[in-house]
Amino acid sequence: MSAIGDRVDANRTSLMRGTCGISTLQLFPSRFSGIMPFGEIKTSTADLQAIWQANEPGVTRTMVLACAAFEEALADSGLTVAQIQSPRTALIGASTVGGMCLTDELYHDSNKAENGSEYLSSYDCASVTLYLQARHKMLGIVNTINTACSSSANAILFGARLIRNGIVSKAIVGGADSLAKFTINGFNALHILAPEVCKPFDQNRKGLNLGEGAAFLVLEKEADVIGKKVYAELTGFGNSSDAYHPSSLSEQGDGPYLSMKEALIGANIAASEIGFINAHGTGTENNDEVESKAMLRLFNEPPPFASTKSNIGHTLGAAGAIEAVYSILNLEHQEVYPALNFTQPIAATGMKPVQAYQSMALKHVMSNSFGFGGNCTSLIFSKV
């Protein structure tokens, strides 16, 4: 679920066409409407609630976006109700803001004397995951991860570790975030919101565009997927802490370098075997140059790469999961999608992202997600 489609197939079509879903705000009330572009999903919260029958008290936009992606993942997986509710099935969600998408309501509830609104239990970051758990009566391990922009990549990593260590046999993993005054005003205070549509890895990049969306994936043990449609194998994952600055990566990209290196070690493949990288690529001055340097450091001659944030904006806690789905589409259809708005490489690195849709023989695809505080995660998906 993103600004370029409400289902996986719609997202793929938009990616192939080079569609940009970043535009002026139409539904979200903000003083930045008409001033800055965002990756807004052009369906109202009320309409989404009606479509997904999510009308319980306290349901937020983030919850219903998560519900849409979660229901699509479940339907596609073919899991039975008994399997979904089994103690051996985990639910690992992710969000940076959770119910604080209701920034004004939170402020009002925090400053009034009466008992509070229906949203009191919705502000917690875990509220989205808890809503999905209650909706489907899940009995297994439930957890919510908030590591900023690497949140849902870490949800995927954590779910895989639960399976690998025999704690569960299945893990439904992903994340969701919706636009919020809390994040829009916060990122604006950091002076990293672009006044125009973002241009990742371009010398003249001016910042990021915030977006909203959700994605969930179903991970299963290899022994349990015989006869099922299997899109890809999660073969490697790495997480590192740059620990350099609250909102910037170190100049040489130690965190990104280490997370990518650890993922390669876990997948037991050489750097030269990565066919494509879905880069974190936020369009900010710091991230794009540092990520480029880390790729040069690890790969020497980096493989083709691009950032889909030029299509949908930066969806924060949903980014890792959405871009994992895009990476799996790369593998399933043996194709890569173009970076948008790129004209001139960064002077310090000279690296150029893929600029046209093309077929490409791919066996391994890497997806990068780097969060505030230097929490860096890389995932490797492989063709089966």
SVG drawing of the C-alpha trace seen along z (x, -y; Angstrom):
<svg xmlns="http://www.w3.org/2000/svg" viewBox="-18 -27 55 57">
<polyline fill="none" stroke="black" stroke-width="0.4" points="0.0,0.0 1.7,-3.2 1.2,-6.4 1.6,-4.5 -0.8,-1.6 -3.1,0.1 -2.0,3.6 1.2,5.3 0.3,5.6 -0.6,1.9 2.7,0.9 4.6,3.0 2.8,1.5 3.6,-2.0 7.3,-1.1 7.6,0.3 6.1,-2.9 8.3,-5.2 5.2,-6.7 5.9,-9.2 3.2,-9.3 4.7,-12.3 2.5,-15.4 0.9,-18.2 -1.3,-17.2 -5.0,-16.8 -6.3,-14.9 -3.9,-15.6 -4.3,-19.0 -0.9,-20.7 0.5,-24.2 2.9,-22.7 0.0,-21.9 0.9,-23.4 4.4,-24.2 6.1,-20.8 5.4,-17.5 4.5,-14.3 3.9,-10.7 0.2,-10.8 -2.2,-7.9 -5.2,-9.6 -7.8,-7.6 -9.4,-9.1 -9.2,-7.3 -13.0,-7.0 -13.1,-5.3 -10.2,-3.0 -12.2,-2.1 -15.2,-1.3 -13.3,0.9 -11.6,2.9 -14.5,2.8 -12.2,1.3 -14.7,-0.8 -13.7,0.1 -13.3,-2.8 -9.8,-4.3 -8.8,-3.0 -6.2,-5.3 -5.1,-5.8 -1.9,-3.9 -3.9,-1.0 -6.1,-0.8 -3.2,-1.1 -1.6,1.8 -4.8,3.7 -5.0,3.4 -1.4,4.7 -1.8,7.4 -5.0,8.7 -3.4,8.9 -0.4,10.8 -2.6,13.3 -4.9,13.8 -1.9,14.4 -0.2,16.8 -3.1,19.2 -2.6,19.5 -5.6,21.0 -7.3,19.4 -5.8,22.1 -2.3,21.4 -2.7,17.6 -3.9,18.2 -1.3,20.9 1.2,20.1 3.9,21.1 3.0,18.0 4.6,14.7 3.5,11.2 6.3,8.7 5.2,5.2 7.0,1.9 6.2,-1.8 8.0,-5.0 4.9,-7.0 2.2,-4.5 -0.9,-6.2 0.8,-9.6 -0.4,-10.1 -3.2,-11.7 -1.0,-14.5 -3.7,-17.0 -5.8,-14.5 -2.8,-13.5 -2.1,-17.1 -5.8,-17.6 -5.9,-14.4 -2.7,-15.4 -4.1,-18.8 -7.7,-18.3 -9.2,-17.3 -11.9,-14.9 -11.4,-11.1 -10.1,-11.5 -11.1,-10.5 -11.5,-7.0 -7.9,-7.3 -6.2,-7.1 -5.0,-3.5 -4.1,-4.2 -1.1,-6.6 1.3,-3.9 3.8,-2.8 2.6,0.8 -1.0,0.0 -0.9,0.9 0.5,4.4 -1.9,4.9 -4.8,4.0 -3.8,6.6 -3.3,9.2 -6.8,8.6 -8.4,8.5 -7.1,11.9 -7.1,13.4 -3.4,14.3 -1.9,16.2 1.8,16.4 4.7,14.0 3.8,10.4 6.4,7.6 6.7,4.1 10.1,2.6 10.9,-1.1 14.4,-1.7 13.3,-4.7 13.7,-4.2 15.0,-0.7 12.1,0.5 10.3,2.9 13.6,4.2 14.4,5.2 10.9,6.7 11.8,8.9 15.2,9.7 13.7,10.5 11.0,12.8 13.7,14.7 15.7,15.1 12.7,16.5 12.2,19.1 15.9,19.9 16.2,20.5 13.1,22.8 11.0,20.5 8.3,20.2 7.6,21.8 5.9,18.8 6.3,15.0 4.1,12.3 6.4,9.3 6.2,5.7 5.3,2.2 3.1,-0.8 3.3,-4.6 0.9,-7.4 1.6,-11.0 1.6,-13.0 2.1,-16.5 4.5,-15.0 6.9,-13.7 6.3,-16.5 7.1,-19.2 10.0,-17.2 11.7,-16.5 11.1,-20.1 12.9,-21.2 15.9,-19.1 15.9,-21.0 15.8,-17.9 12.4,-18.1 12.8,-18.9 10.8,-21.8 10.4,-19.7 10.2,-16.1 13.2,-14.3 16.1,-13.2 18.1,-10.5 21.8,-10.3 21.7,-13.5 24.4,-16.1 21.6,-18.7 19.4,-16.8 17.6,-19.0 16.2,-16.5 13.5,-13.9 9.7,-13.7 7.8,-12.0 5.3,-9.4 2.9,-6.9 2.2,-3.2 2.3,0.3 3.6,3.7 3.6,7.2 5.4,10.4 4.9,14.0 8.0,15.9 7.9,19.6 10.4,22.5 11.6,24.0 10.1,27.4 6.6,25.8 6.4,24.3 6.5,27.4 3.8,27.0 3.3,23.3 4.0,20.3 7.4,19.1 8.5,15.6 12.0,15.6 14.3,16.8 15.6,14.4 19.2,15.6 21.1,12.9 20.6,10.0 22.8,7.7 22.3,5.0 24.9,2.6 25.0,-0.6 26.8,-3.5 26.5,-5.3 27.9,-8.5 25.1,-11.1 21.4,-11.2 20.3,-11.9 23.4,-11.5 25.6,-8.6 29.4,-8.7 31.4,-10.2 32.8,-6.9 29.5,-5.0 30.7,-2.5 27.2,-1.5 26.0,-0.9 29.2,0.9 29.0,3.2 25.3,4.1 25.9,4.9 29.0,6.9 27.2,8.9 24.3,9.6 26.7,11.0 28.4,13.2 25.0,14.5 24.0,15.3 27.4,16.9 27.9,15.1 30.5,12.8 29.8,9.1 30.1,9.7 27.0,12.0 24.6,9.1 22.8,8.2 20.9,5.2 20.6,2.9 17.4,1.3 19.2,-1.6 18.0,-3.5 18.5,-6.6 16.6,-9.3 17.6,-12.2 19.3,-13.9 22.8,-15.4 24.3,-13.1 22.6,-9.8 23.2,-9.5 26.8,-10.4 27.6,-8.2 25.6,-5.2 27.5,-5.7 30.8,-5.7 29.8,-2.5 28.9,-0.7 32.1,-1.7 34.0,-0.6 32.4,2.9 31.8,3.6 34.6,1.6 32.5,1.7 28.9,1.5 26.1,3.4 23.2,1.5 21.2,-0.3 18.3,-2.7 16.0,-4.2 12.3,-3.8 11.8,-6.7 11.6,-8.8 8.4,-7.0 6.7,-6.9 8.6,-9.2 10.2,-8.0 7.6,-5.9 9.6,-5.7 8.7,-2.6 7.1,-1.0 10.0,-1.7 12.0,1.5 9.0,3.8 7.7,1.9 11.2,2.0 11.6,5.6 8.5,6.3 9.9,4.3 13.2,6.2 11.2,9.5 9.4,8.1 12.8,7.5 13.6,11.2 10.3,12.7 10.0,10.8 13.8,10.4 13.5,6.7 14.7,3.4 12.9,0.1 14.4,-3.3 15.4,-6.0 13.4,-9.2 14.6,-12.8 18.3,-11.9 20.4,-14.1 23.9,-14.5 26.0,-12.2 27.4,-13.2 30.8,-14.8 32.5,-12.8 31.4,-9.4 30.4,-9.7 27.8,-6.9 24.7,-6.7 21.5,-4.8 19.5,-2.8 17.6,-5.3 15.4,-3.2 13.2,-0.1 14.9,3.0 15.0,6.7 17.9,8.1 19.0,11.6 19.0,11.5 19.9,14.1 20.5,11.9 19.0,8.5 20.0,6.4 17.7,4.0 19.1,1.3 17.3,-0.6 19.2,-3.0 17.6,-4.6 18.3,-7.6 20.9,-7.0 22.8,-4.9 20.7,-1.7 21.5,-0.2 20.0,2.9 20.6,4.8 18.5,7.7 19.4,10.1 16.7,11.9 17.5,14.7 15.8,16.3 14.4,19.8"/>
</svg>
